[in-house]
Amino acid sequence: MKTLLAILGLTVMLSAADGSALYQKCAACHGAKGEKPALGKSQAITGWKADKTLEALKGYKEGTRNTKGMGALMKGQIAALSDGDIKALADYIATLK
């Protein structure tokens, strides 16, 4: 998805975060539809609402969440994601069935 922005007569294309593309990194452990318990430790994330996923991902990024010893691993996985990326990812995960 792309957004067009015009400022002072200049046209700039801004890329919106693509949750589906971001999720490809997650699928290796969580499964294509979030159906797998990652590394046999986590819950399956299929069916999670966006706000629950957003809270979890922010906690991992901040280093305040360490569910089943996965805190350090998850923090490393999402360290480079922006707040917009995390929101897009949470919104995408909420669509998995």
Secondary structure, DSSP 4 states (H G I P E B T S, - for coil): -EEEEEETTEEEEEEPP-HHHHHHHHHHHH-TTS-S-GGGTSPP-TT--HHHHHHHHHHHHHT---GGG-HHHHHHHHTT--HHHHHHHHHHHTT--
